[in-house]
């Protein structure tokens, strides 16, 4: 397999349980979009690529302050 560089398109046909359900943002890398190849050769977007805002979404909240 040739070396993969940014901008290449990589298809992983059979991932088993290692799709988005078990994905993790190793080293801060965002998860890529997911495409579904239909039996009639159409390609459908089933999950958009993550954005930086998604990575930090759980840090955007109003703190609950307990009374003193």
PQR file of N, CA, C, O and H, with PARSE charges and radii, in Angstrom:
ATOM      1  N   UNK A   1       0.852  -1.175   0.000 -0.4000 1.5000
ATOM      2  CA  UNK A   1       0.000   0.000   0.000 -0.0000 2.0000
ATOM      3  C   UNK A   1       0.898   1.238   0.000  0.5500 1.7000
ATOM      4  O   UNK A   1       1.843   1.310   0.785 -0.5500 1.4000
ATOM      5  N   UNK A   2       0.619   2.199  -0.857 -0.4000 1.5000
ATOM      6  CA  UNK A   2       1.437   3.414  -0.886 -0.0000 2.0000
ATOM      7  C   UNK A   2       1.224   4.256   0.365  0.5500 1.7000
ATOM      8  O   UNK A   2       0.227   4.099   1.069 -0.5500 1.4000
ATOM      9  H   UNK A   2      -0.149   2.141  -1.494  0.4000 1.0000
ATOM     10  N   UNK A   3       2.167   5.145   0.632 -0.4000 1.5000
ATOM     11  CA  UNK A   3       2.066   6.045   1.776 -0.0000 2.0000
ATOM     12  C   UNK A   3       0.847   6.945   1.620  0.5500 1.7000
ATOM     13  O   UNK A   3       0.568   7.441   0.528 -0.5500 1.4000
ATOM     14  H   UNK A   3       2.977   5.273   0.060  0.4000 1.0000
ATOM     15  N   UNK A   4       0.128   7.153   2.710 -0.4000 1.5000
ATOM     16  CA  UNK A   4      -1.072   7.989   2.708 -0.0000 2.0000
ATOM     17  C   UNK A   4      -0.680   9.400   3.125  0.5500 1.7000
ATOM     18  O   UNK A   4       0.054   9.587   4.096 -0.5500 1.4000
ATOM     19  H   UNK A   4       0.355   6.750   3.596  0.4000 1.0000
ATOM     20  N   UNK A   5      -1.172  10.391   2.386 -0.4000 1.5000
ATOM     21  CA  UNK A   5      -0.893  11.790   2.694 -0.0000 2.0000
ATOM     22  C   UNK A   5      -2.210  12.545   2.837  0.5500 1.7000
ATOM     23  O   UNK A   5      -3.250  12.083   2.368 -0.5500 1.4000
ATOM     24  H   UNK A   5      -1.767  10.239   1.598  0.4000 1.0000
ATOM     25  N   UNK A   6      -2.162  13.717   3.491 -0.4000 1.5000
ATOM     26  CA  UNK A   6      -3.357  14.550   3.642 -0.0000 2.0000
ATOM     27  C   UNK A   6      -3.996  14.791   2.281  0.5500 1.7000
ATOM     28  O   UNK A   6      -3.313  15.088   1.300 -0.5500 1.4000
ATOM     29  H   UNK A   6      -1.317  14.092   3.872  0.4000 1.0000
ATOM     30  N   UNK A   7      -5.314  14.659   2.242 -0.4000 1.5000
ATOM     31  CA  UNK A   7      -6.049  14.881   1.008 -0.0000 2.0000
ATOM     32  C   UNK A   7      -6.377  13.595   0.265  0.5500 1.7000
ATOM     33  O   UNK A   7      -7.237  13.594  -0.616 -0.5500 1.4000
ATOM     34  H   UNK A   7      -5.868  14.418   3.038  0.4000 1.0000
ATOM     35  N   UNK A   8      -5.695  12.484   0.610 -0.4000 1.5000
ATOM     36  CA  UNK A   8      -6.002  11.202  -0.019 -0.0000 2.0000
ATOM     37  C   UNK A   8      -7.376  10.736   0.429  0.5500 1.7000
ATOM     38  O   UNK A   8      -7.836  11.088   1.516 -0.5500 1.4000
ATOM     39  H   UNK A   8      -4.996  12.484   1.325  0.4000 1.0000
ATOM     40  N   UNK A   9      -8.025   9.947  -0.407 -0.4000 1.5000
ATOM     41  CA  UNK A   9      -9.298   9.330  -0.054 -0.0000 2.0000
ATOM     42  C   UNK A   9      -9.012   7.879   0.284  0.5500 1.7000
ATOM     43  O   UNK A   9      -8.428   7.149  -0.517 -0.5500 1.4000
ATOM     44  H   UNK A   9      -7.651   9.661  -1.290  0.4000 1.0000
ATOM     45  N   UNK A  10      -9.426   7.465   1.473 -0.4000 1.5000
ATOM     46  CA  UNK A  10      -9.166   6.123   1.954 -0.0000 2.0000
ATOM     47  C   UNK A  10     -10.494   5.434   2.214  0.5500 1.7000
ATOM     48  O   UNK A  10     -11.354   5.980   2.904 -0.5500 1.4000
ATOM     49  H   UNK A  10      -9.900   8.058   2.124  0.4000 1.0000
ATOM     50  N   UNK A  11     -10.663   4.252   1.671 -0.4000 1.5000
ATOM     51  CA  UNK A  11     -11.882   3.484   1.880 -0.0000 2.0000
ATOM     52  C   UNK A  11     -11.541   2.266   2.723  0.5500 1.7000
ATOM     53  O   UNK A  11     -10.675   1.468   2.364 -0.5500 1.4000
ATOM     54  H   UNK A  11      -9.964   3.809   1.110  0.4000 1.0000
ATOM     55  N   UNK A  12     -12.231   2.135   3.844 -0.4000 1.5000
ATOM     56  CA  UNK A  12     -12.094   0.961   4.700 -0.0000 2.0000
ATOM     57  C   UNK A  12     -13.425   0.230   4.588  0.5500 1.7000
ATOM     58  O   UNK A  12     -14.430   0.647   5.162 -0.5500 1.4000
ATOM     59  H   UNK A  12     -12.934   2.783   4.136  0.4000 1.0000
ATOM     60  N   UNK A  13     -13.413  -0.851   3.849 -0.4000 1.5000
ATOM     61  CA  UNK A  13     -14.660  -1.512   3.497 -0.0000 2.0000
ATOM     62  C   UNK A  13     -15.324  -2.228   4.664  0.5500 1.7000
ATOM     63  O   UNK A  13     -16.534  -2.100   4.848 -0.5500 1.4000
ATOM     64  H   UNK A  13     -12.596  -1.190   3.382  0.4000 1.0000
ATOM     65  N   UNK A  14     -14.583  -2.962   5.440 -0.4000 1.5000
ATOM     66  CA  UNK A  14     -15.154  -3.727   6.545 -0.0000 2.0000
ATOM     67  C   UNK A  14     -14.444  -3.362   7.839  0.5500 1.7000
ATOM     68  O   UNK A  14     -13.294  -3.744   8.053 -0.5500 1.4000
ATOM     69  H   UNK A  14     -13.599  -3.065   5.291  0.4000 1.0000
ATOM     70  N   UNK A  15     -15.134  -2.623   8.702 -0.4000 1.5000
ATOM     71  CA  UNK A  15     -14.498  -2.196   9.941 -0.0000 2.0000
ATOM     72  C   UNK A  15     -15.005  -2.934  11.165  0.5500 1.7000
ATOM     73  O   UNK A  15     -14.449  -2.775  12.252 -0.5500 1.4000
ATOM     74  H   UNK A  15     -16.068  -2.312   8.528  0.4000 1.0000
ATOM     75  N   UNK A  16     -16.037  -3.727  11.017 -0.4000 1.5000
ATOM     76  CA  UNK A  16     -16.584  -4.427  12.182 -0.0000 2.0000
ATOM     77  C   UNK A  16     -17.056  -3.429  13.220  0.5500 1.7000
ATOM     78  O   UNK A  16     -17.791  -2.496  12.897 -0.5500 1.4000
ATOM     79  H   UNK A  16     -16.489  -3.855  10.134  0.4000 1.0000
ATOM     80  N   UNK A  17     -16.639  -3.618  14.466 -0.4000 1.5000
ATOM     81  CA  UNK A  17     -17.074  -2.745  15.561 -0.0000 2.0000
ATOM     82  C   UNK A  17     -16.241  -1.477  15.651  0.5500 1.7000
ATOM     83  O   UNK A  17     -16.462  -0.662  16.546 -0.5500 1.4000
ATOM     84  H   UNK A  17     -16.042  -4.376  14.728  0.4000 1.0000
ATOM     85  N   UNK A  18     -15.305  -1.295  14.757 -0.4000 1.5000
ATOM     86  CA  UNK A  18     -14.394  -0.161  14.879 -0.0000 2.0000
ATOM     87  C   UNK A  18     -14.782   1.006  13.984  0.5500 1.7000
ATOM     88  O   UNK A  18     -13.919   1.654  13.393 -0.5500 1.4000
ATOM     89  H   UNK A  18     -15.126  -1.958  14.030  0.4000 1.0000
ATOM     90  N   UNK A  19     -16.059   1.271  13.884 -0.4000 1.5000
ATOM     91  CA  UNK A  19     -16.542   2.449  13.181 -0.0000 2.0000
ATOM     92  C   UNK A  19     -16.699   3.595  14.161  0.5500 1.7000
ATOM     93  O   UNK A  19     -15.971   3.663  15.151 -0.5500 1.4000
ATOM     94  H   UNK A  19     -16.761   0.744  14.364  0.4000 1.0000
ATOM     95  N   UNK A  20     -17.621   4.480  13.911 -0.4000 1.5000
ATOM     96  CA  UNK A  20     -17.812   5.661  14.750 -0.0000 2.0000
ATOM     97  C   UNK A  20     -18.223   5.277  16.179  0.5500 1.7000
ATOM     98  O   UNK A  20     -17.914   5.995  17.131 -0.5500 1.4000
ATOM     99  H   UNK A  20     -18.213   4.425  13.107  0.4000 1.0000
ATOM    100  N   UNK A  21     -18.910   4.157  16.322 -0.4000 1.5000
ATOM    101  CA  UNK A  21     -19.388   3.744  17.649 -0.0000 2.0000
ATOM    102  C   UNK A  21     -18.241   3.539  18.630  0.5500 1.7000
ATOM    103  O   UNK A  21     -18.399   3.776  19.828 -0.5500 1.4000
ATOM    104  H   UNK A  21     -19.160   3.573  15.549  0.4000 1.0000
ATOM    105  N   UNK A  22     -17.093   3.101  18.134 -0.4000 1.5000
ATOM    106  CA  UNK A  22     -15.965   2.862  19.020 -0.0000 2.0000
ATOM    107  C   UNK A  22     -14.830   3.849  18.751  0.5500 1.7000
ATOM    108  O   UNK A  22     -13.703   3.661  19.210 -0.5500 1.4000
ATOM    109  H   UNK A  22     -16.965   2.908  17.161  0.4000 1.0000
ATOM    110  N   UNK A  23     -15.146   4.898  18.003 -0.4000 1.5000
ATOM    111  CA  UNK A  23     -14.134   5.880  17.669 -0.0000 2.0000
ATOM    112  C   UNK A  23     -13.722   6.722  18.862  0.5500 1.7000
ATOM    113  O   UNK A  23     -14.471   6.847  19.831 -0.5500 1.4000
ATOM    114  H   UNK A  23     -16.061   5.051  17.630  0.4000 1.0000
ATOM    115  N   UNK A  24     -12.551   7.289  18.791 -0.4000 1.5000
ATOM    116  CA  UNK A  24     -12.035   8.151  19.849 -0.0000 2.0000
ATOM    117  C   UNK A  24     -11.147   9.191  19.191  0.5500 1.7000
ATOM    118  O   UNK A  24     -10.521   8.912  18.168 -0.5500 1.4000
ATOM    119  H   UNK A  24     -11.943   7.187  18.004  0.4000 1.0000
ATOM    120  N   UNK A  25     -11.084  10.366  19.754 -0.4000 1.5000
ATOM    121  CA  UNK A  25     -10.289  11.457  19.194 -0.0000 2.0000
ATOM    122  C   UNK A  25      -8.834  11.356  19.660  0.5500 1.7000
ATOM    123  O   UNK A  25      -8.358  12.208  20.411 -0.5500 1.4000
ATOM    124  H   UNK A  25     -11.592  10.592  20.585  0.4000 1.0000
ATOM    125  N   UNK A  26      -8.135  10.318  19.213 -0.4000 1.5000
ATOM    126  CA  UNK A  26      -6.729  10.163  19.567 -0.0000 2.0000
ATOM    127  C   UNK A  26      -5.939  11.386  19.127  0.5500 1.7000
ATOM    128  O   UNK A  26      -6.076  11.845  17.993 -0.5500 1.4000
ATOM    129  H   UNK A  26      -8.522   9.626  18.603  0.4000 1.0000
ATOM    130  N   UNK A  27      -5.128  11.903  20.005 -0.4000 1.5000
ATOM    131  CA  UNK A  27      -4.269  13.048  19.708 -0.0000 2.0000
ATOM    132  C   UNK A  27      -5.037  14.257  19.183  0.5500 1.7000
ATOM    133  O   UNK A  27      -4.476  15.079  18.459 -0.5500 1.4000
ATOM    134  H   UNK A  27      -5.016  11.531  20.927  0.4000 1.0000
ATOM    135  N   UNK A  28      -6.301  14.370  19.537 -0.4000 1.5000
ATOM    136  CA  UNK A  28      -7.088  15.518  19.112 -0.0000 2.0000
ATOM    137  C   UNK A  28      -7.547  15.477  17.667  0.5500 1.7000
ATOM    138  O   UNK A  28      -8.081  16.465  17.164 -0.5500 1.4000
ATOM    139  H   UNK A  28      -6.757  13.702  20.125  0.4000 1.0000
ATOM    140  N   UNK A  29      -7.349  14.348  16.985 -0.4000 1.5000
ATOM    141  CA  UNK A  29      -7.809  14.244  15.595 -0.0000 2.0000
ATOM    142  C   UNK A  29      -9.325  14.132  15.568  0.5500 1.7000
ATOM    143  O   UNK A  29      -9.910  13.354  16.322 -0.5500 1.4000
ATOM    144  H   UNK A  29      -6.915  13.545  17.394  0.4000 1.0000
ATOM    145  N   UNK A  30      -9.948  14.896  14.715 -0.4000 1.5000
ATOM    146  CA  UNK A  30     -11.397  14.857  14.596 -0.0000 2.0000
ATOM    147  C   UNK A  30     -11.806  13.671  13.737  0.5500 1.7000
ATOM    148  O   UNK A  30     -11.062  13.247  12.852 -0.5500 1.4000
ATOM    149  H   UNK A  30      -9.473  15.528  14.102  0.4000 1.0000
ATOM    150  N   UNK A  31     -12.996  13.139  14.005 -0.4000 1.5000
ATOM    151  CA  UNK A  31     -13.485  11.990  13.248 -0.0000 2.0000
ATOM    152  C   UNK A  31     -13.899  12.433  11.847  0.5500 1.7000
ATOM    153  O   UNK A  31     -14.450  13.521  11.682 -0.5500 1.4000
ATOM    154  H   UNK A  31     -13.600  13.483  14.723  0.4000 1.0000
ATOM    155  N   UNK A  32     -13.641  11.605  10.842 -0.4000 1.5000
ATOM    156  CA  UNK A  32     -13.999  11.966   9.463 -0.0000 2.0000
ATOM    157  C   UNK A  32     -15.482  11.737   9.193  0.5500 1.7000
ATOM    158  O   UNK A  32     -16.184  11.129  10.001 -0.5500 1.4000
ATOM    159  H   UNK A  32     -13.193  10.720  10.977  0.4000 1.0000
ATOM    160  N   UNK A  33     -15.951  12.229   8.049 -0.4000 1.5000
ATOM    161  CA  UNK A  33     -17.325  11.951   7.647 -0.0000 2.0000
ATOM    162  C   UNK A  33     -17.447  10.467   7.312  0.5500 1.7000
ATOM    163  O   UNK A  33     -16.457   9.788   7.041 -0.5500 1.4000
ATOM    164  H   UNK A  33     -15.381  12.724   7.392  0.4000 1.0000
ATOM    165  N   UNK A  34     -18.691   9.984   7.337 -0.4000 1.5000
ATOM    166  CA  UNK A  34     -18.945   8.592   6.980 -0.0000 2.0000
ATOM    167  C   UNK A  34     -19.870   8.562   5.785  0.5500 1.7000
ATOM    168  O   UNK A  34     -20.862   9.289   5.721 -0.5500 1.4000
ATOM    169  H   UNK A  34     -19.495  10.536   7.557  0.4000 1.0000
ATOM    170  N   UNK A  35     -19.531   7.715   4.849 -0.4000 1.5000
ATOM    171  CA  UNK A  35     -20.307   7.558   3.625 -0.0000 2.0000
ATOM    172  C   UNK A  35     -20.809   6.126   3.540  0.5500 1.7000
ATOM    173  O   UNK A  35     -20.136   5.196   3.984 -0.5500 1.4000
ATOM    174  H   UNK A  35     -18.725   7.125   4.900  0.4000 1.0000
ATOM    175  N   UNK A  36     -21.991   5.953   2.968 -0.4000 1.5000
ATOM    176  CA  UNK A  36     -22.566   4.631   2.774 -0.0000 2.0000
ATOM    177  C   UNK A  36     -22.617   4.359   1.282  0.5500 1.7000
ATOM    178  O   UNK A  36     -23.193   5.140   0.525 -0.5500 1.4000
ATOM    179  H   UNK A  36     -22.537   6.709   2.606  0.4000 1.0000
ATOM    180  N   UNK A  37     -22.022   3.264   0.859 -0.4000 1.5000
ATOM    181  CA  UNK A  37     -22.080   2.848  -0.543 -0.0000 2.0000
ATOM    182  C   UNK A  37     -23.288   1.947  -0.711  0.5500 1.7000
ATOM    183  O   UNK A  37     -23.335   0.848  -0.158 -0.5500 1.4000
ATOM    184  H   UNK A  37     -21.554   2.630   1.474  0.4000 1.0000
ATOM    185  N   UNK A  38     -24.260   2.410  -1.471 -0.4000 1.5000
ATOM    186  CA  UNK A  38     -25.490   1.656  -1.708 -0.0000 2.0000
ATOM    187  C   UNK A  38     -25.262   0.560  -2.748  0.5500 1.7000
ATOM    188  O   UNK A  38     -24.292   0.601  -3.504 -0.5500 1.4000
ATOM    189  H   UNK A  38     -24.222   3.303  -1.920  0.4000 1.0000
ATOM    190  N   UNK A  39     -26.157  -0.406  -2.775 -0.4000 1.5000
ATOM    191  CA  UNK A  39     -26.050  -1.529  -3.712 -0.0000 2.0000
ATOM    192  C   UNK A  39     -26.098  -1.060  -5.168  0.5500 1.7000
ATOM    193  O   UNK A  39     -25.531  -1.703  -6.051 -0.5500 1.4000
ATOM    194  H   UNK A  39     -26.946  -0.439  -2.161  0.4000 1.0000
ATOM    195  N   UNK A  40     -26.778   0.067  -5.412 -0.4000 1.5000
ATOM    196  CA  UNK A  40     -26.865   0.589  -6.793 -0.0000 2.0000
ATOM    197  C   UNK A  40     -25.722   1.555  -7.115  0.5500 1.7000
ATOM    198  O   UNK A  40     -25.798   2.294  -8.096 -0.5500 1.4000
ATOM    199  H   UNK A  40     -27.237   0.590  -4.694  0.4000 1.0000
ATOM    200  N   UNK A  41     -24.667   1.556  -6.301 -0.4000 1.5000
ATOM    201  CA  UNK A  41     -23.445   2.361  -6.480 -0.0000 2.0000
ATOM    202  C   UNK A  41     -23.594   3.831  -6.096  0.5500 1.7000
ATOM    203  O   UNK A  41     -22.661   4.610  -6.294 -0.5500 1.4000
ATOM    204  H   UNK A  41     -24.605   0.956  -5.503  0.4000 1.0000
ATOM    205  N   UNK A  42     -24.745   4.229  -5.550 -0.4000 1.5000
ATOM    206  CA  UNK A  42     -24.868   5.597  -5.053 -0.0000 2.0000
ATOM    207  C   UNK A  42     -24.122   5.699  -3.732  0.5500 1.7000
ATOM    208  O   UNK A  42     -24.021   4.723  -2.988 -0.5500 1.4000
ATOM    209  H   UNK A  42     -25.503   3.597  -5.389  0.4000 1.0000
ATOM    210  N   UNK A  43     -23.600   6.888  -3.444 -0.4000 1.5000
ATOM    211  CA  UNK A  43     -22.900   7.135  -2.190 -0.0000 2.0000
ATOM    212  C   UNK A  43     -23.706   8.154  -1.401  0.5500 1.7000
ATOM    213  O   UNK A  43     -24.066   9.214  -1.912 -0.5500 1.4000
ATOM    214  H   UNK A  43     -23.682   7.681  -4.048  0.4000 1.0000
ATOM    215  N   UNK A  44     -23.983   7.813  -0.142 -0.4000 1.5000
ATOM    216  CA  UNK A  44     -24.803   8.681   0.701 -0.0000 2.0000
ATOM    217  C   UNK A  44     -24.010   9.100   1.941  0.5500 1.7000
ATOM    218  O   UNK A  44     -23.378   8.267   2.592 -0.5500 1.4000
ATOM    219  H   UNK A  44     -23.690   6.952   0.273  0.4000 1.0000
ATOM    220  N   UNK A  45     -24.049  10.388   2.258 -0.4000 1.5000
ATOM    221  CA  UNK A  45     -23.430  10.896   3.478 -0.0000 2.0000
ATOM    222  C   UNK A  45     -24.310  10.487   4.649  0.5500 1.7000
ATOM    223  O   UNK A  45     -25.483  10.856   4.700 -0.5500 1.4000
ATOM    224  H   UNK A  45     -24.562  11.064   1.730  0.4000 1.0000
ATOM    225  N   UNK A  46     -23.752   9.723   5.598 -0.4000 1.5000
ATOM    226  CA  UNK A  46     -24.551   9.301   6.747 -0.0000 2.0000
ATOM    227  C   UNK A  46     -24.092   9.958   8.040  0.5500 1.7000
ATOM    228  O   UNK A  46     -24.801   9.900   9.044 -0.5500 1.4000
ATOM    229  H   UNK A  46     -22.799   9.423   5.557  0.4000 1.0000
ATOM    230  N   UNK A  47     -22.923  10.579   8.033 -0.4000 1.5000
ATOM    231  CA  UNK A  47     -22.452  11.332   9.204 -0.0000 2.0000
ATOM    232  C   UNK A  47     -21.455  12.380   8.718  0.5500 1.7000
ATOM    233  O   UNK A  47     -20.497  12.056   8.016 -0.5500 1.4000
ATOM    234  H   UNK A  47     -22.347  10.626   7.217  0.4000 1.0000
ATOM    235  N   UNK A  48     -21.685  13.632   9.093 -0.4000 1.5000
ATOM    236  CA  UNK A  48     -20.772  14.692   8.669 -0.0000 2.0000
ATOM    237  C   UNK A  48     -19.452  14.594   9.428  0.5500 1.7000
ATOM    238  O   UNK A  48     -19.388  13.969  10.487 -0.5500 1.4000
ATOM    239  H   UNK A  48     -22.463  13.895   9.663  0.4000 1.0000
ATOM    240  N   UNK A  49     -18.428  15.194   8.905 -0.4000 1.5000
ATOM    241  CA  UNK A  49     -17.134  15.238   9.587 -0.0000 2.0000
ATOM    242  C   UNK A  49     -17.251  16.103  10.837  0.5500 1.7000
ATOM    243  O   UNK A  49     -17.982  17.093  10.846 -0.5500 1.4000
ATOM    244  H   UNK A  49     -18.480  15.702   8.045  0.4000 1.0000
ATOM    245  N   UNK A  50     -16.537  15.729  11.880 -0.4000 1.5000
ATOM    246  CA  UNK A  50     -16.536  16.539  13.090 -0.0000 2.0000
ATOM    247  C   UNK A  50     -15.817  17.855  12.846  0.5500 1.7000
ATOM    248  O   UNK A  50     -14.930  17.946  11.997 -0.5500 1.4000
ATOM    249  H   UNK A  50     -15.943  14.925  11.873  0.4000 1.0000
ATOM    250  N   UNK A  51     -16.203  18.856  13.590 -0.4000 1.5000
ATOM    251  CA  UNK A  51     -15.582  20.164  13.517 -0.0000 2.0000
ATOM    252  C   UNK A  51     -14.984  20.488  14.884  0.5500 1.7000
ATOM    253  O   UNK A  51     -15.309  19.839  15.878 -0.5500 1.4000
ATOM    254  H   UNK A  51     -16.923  18.782  14.280  0.4000 1.0000
ATOM    255  N   UNK A  52     -14.131  21.469  14.931 -0.4000 1.5000
ATOM    256  CA  UNK A  52     -13.492  21.853  16.186 -0.0000 2.0000
ATOM    257  C   UNK A  52     -14.549  22.161  17.249  0.5500 1.7000
ATOM    258  O   UNK A  52     -14.361  21.829  18.419 -0.5500 1.4000
ATOM    259  H   UNK A  52     -13.866  21.996  14.123  0.4000 1.0000
ATOM    260  N   UNK A  53     -15.642  22.783  16.857 -0.4000 1.5000
ATOM    261  CA  UNK A  53     -16.708  23.112  17.809 -0.0000 2.0000
ATOM    262  C   UNK A  53     -17.274  21.844  18.451  0.5500 1.7000
ATOM    263  O   UNK A  53     -17.643  21.858  19.625 -0.5500 1.4000
ATOM    264  H   UNK A  53     -15.795  23.053  15.907  0.4000 1.0000
ATOM    265  N   UNK A  54     -17.343  20.750  17.691 -0.4000 1.5000
ATOM    266  CA  UNK A  54     -17.844  19.487  18.234 -0.0000 2.0000
ATOM    267  C   UNK A  54     -16.903  18.961  19.310  0.5500 1.7000
ATOM    268  O   UNK A  54     -17.347  18.440  20.333 -0.5500 1.4000
ATOM    269  H   UNK A  54     -17.043  20.739  16.737  0.4000 1.0000
ATOM    270  N   UNK A  55     -15.624  19.098  19.078 -0.4000 1.5000
ATOM    271  CA  UNK A  55     -14.602  18.590  19.997 -0.0000 2.0000
ATOM    272  C   UNK A  55     -14.723  19.248  21.372  0.5500 1.7000
ATOM    273  O   UNK A  55     -14.517  18.603  22.399 -0.5500 1.4000
ATOM    274  H   UNK A  55     -15.263  19.522  18.248  0.4000 1.0000
ATOM    275  N   UNK A  56     -15.059  20.536  21.377 -0.4000 1.5000
ATOM    276  CA  UNK A  56     -15.146  21.286  22.626 -0.0000 2.0000
ATOM    277  C   UNK A  56     -16.578  21.503  23.113  0.5500 1.7000
ATOM    278  O   UNK A  56     -16.793  22.259  24.061 -0.5500 1.4000
ATOM    279  H   UNK A  56     -15.227  21.060  20.542  0.4000 1.0000
ATOM    280  N   UNK A  57     -17.551  20.860  22.488 -0.4000 1.5000
ATOM    281  CA  UNK A  57     -18.965  21.100  22.804 -0.0000 2.0000
ATOM    282  C   UNK A  57     -19.300  20.843  24.266  0.5500 1.7000
ATOM    283  O   UNK A  57     -20.100  21.575  24.848 -0.5500 1.4000
ATOM    284  H   UNK A  57     -17.377  20.247  21.719  0.4000 1.0000
ATOM    285  N   UNK A  58     -18.710  19.825  24.869 -0.4000 1.5000
ATOM    286  CA  UNK A  58     -19.061  19.517  26.256 -0.0000 2.0000
ATOM    287  C   UNK A  58     -18.445  20.498  27.245  0.5500 1.7000
ATOM    288  O   UNK A  58     -18.764  20.459  28.434 -0.5500 1.4000
ATOM    289  H   UNK A  58     -18.060  19.230  24.397  0.4000 1.0000
ATOM    290  N   UNK A  59     -17.578  21.364  26.775 -0.4000 1.5000
ATOM    291  CA  UNK A  59     -16.993  22.371  27.658 -0.0000 2.0000
ATOM    292  C   UNK A  59     -17.808  23.658  27.670  0.5500 1.7000
ATOM    293  O   UNK A  59     -17.509  24.574  28.437 -0.5500 1.4000
ATOM    294  H   UNK A  59     -17.319  21.395  25.809  0.4000 1.0000
ATOM    295  N   UNK A  60     -18.839  23.735  26.825 -0.4000 1.5000
ATOM    296  CA  UNK A  60     -19.698  24.919  26.767 -0.0000 2.0000
ATOM    297  C   UNK A  60     -20.941  24.664  27.614  0.5500 1.7000
ATOM    298  O   UNK A  60     -21.889  24.030  27.151 -0.5500 1.4000
ATOM    299  H   UNK A  60     -19.082  22.991  26.203  0.4000 1.0000
ATOM    300  N   UNK A  61     -20.938  25.144  28.826 -0.4000 1.5000
ATOM    301  CA  UNK A  61     -22.082  24.959  29.699 -0.0000 2.0000
ATOM    302  C   UNK A  61     -22.105  26.075  30.732  0.5500 1.7000
ATOM    303  O   UNK A  61     -21.107  26.764  30.939 -0.5500 1.4000
ATOM    304  H   UNK A  61     -20.167  25.658  29.201  0.4000 1.0000
ATOM    305  N   UNK A  62     -23.261  26.247  31.381 -0.4000 1.5000
ATOM    306  CA  UNK A  62     -23.388  27.200  32.471 -0.0000 2.0000
ATOM    307  C   UNK A  62     -23.164  26.422  33.760  0.5500 1.7000
ATOM    308  O   UNK A  62     -23.914  25.490  34.050 -0.5500 1.4000
ATOM    309  H   UNK A  62     -24.072  25.686  31.213  0.4000 1.0000
ATOM    310  N   UNK A  63     -22.155  26.781  34.536 -0.4000 1.5000
ATOM    311  CA  UNK A  63     -21.870  26.023  35.766 -0.0000 2.0000
ATOM    312  C   UNK A  63     -23.014  26.111  36.762  0.5500 1.7000
ATOM    313  O   UNK A  63     -23.645  27.157  36.911 -0.5500 1.4000
ATOM    314  H   UNK A  63     -21.545  27.538  34.300  0.4000 1.0000
ATOM    315  N   UNK A  64     -23.272  25.016  37.433 -0.4000 1.5000
ATOM    316  CA  UNK A  64     -24.224  24.987  38.540 -0.0000 2.0000
ATOM    317  C   UNK A  64     -23.474  25.361  39.810  0.5500 1.7000
ATOM    318  O   UNK A  64     -22.550  24.662  40.225 -0.5500 1.4000
ATOM    319  H   UNK A  64     -22.759  24.165  37.312  0.4000 1.0000
ATOM    320  N   UNK A  65     -23.875  26.463  40.419 -0.4000 1.5000
ATOM    321  CA  UNK A  65     -23.189  26.912  41.625 -0.0000 2.0000
ATOM    322  C   UNK A  65     -24.051  26.536  42.834  0.5500 1.7000
ATOM    323  O   UNK A  65     -25.236  26.864  42.897 -0.5500 1.4000
ATOM    324  H   UNK A  65     -24.625  27.031  40.082  0.4000 1.0000
ATOM    325  N   UNK A  66     -23.442  25.856  43.769 -0.4000 1.5000
ATOM    326  CA  UNK A  66     -24.156  25.504  45.013 -0.0000 2.0000
ATOM    327  C   UNK A  66     -24.117  26.686  45.965  0.5500 1.7000
ATOM    328  O   UNK A  66     -23.097  27.369  46.068 -0.5500 1.4000
ATOM    329  H   UNK A  66     -22.479  25.590  43.718  0.4000 1.0000
ATOM    330  N   UNK A  67     -25.216  26.933  46.661 -0.4000 1.5000
ATOM    331  CA  UNK A  67     -25.213  28.060  47.613 -0.0000 2.0000
ATOM    332  C   UNK A  67     -24.258  27.792  48.765  0.5500 1.7000
ATOM    333  O   UNK A  67     -24.089  26.651  49.195 -0.5500 1.4000
ATOM    334  H   UNK A  67     -26.044  26.378  46.578  0.4000 1.0000
ATOM    335  N   UNK A  68     -23.631  28.860  49.260 -0.4000 1.5000
ATOM    336  CA  UNK A  68     -22.706  28.718  50.398 -0.0000 2.0000
ATOM    337  C   UNK A  68     -23.443  28.736  51.711  0.5500 1.7000
ATOM    338  O   UNK A  68     -22.822  28.628  52.768 -0.5500 1.4000
ATOM    339  H   UNK A  68     -23.768  29.787  48.911  0.4000 1.0000
TER
END
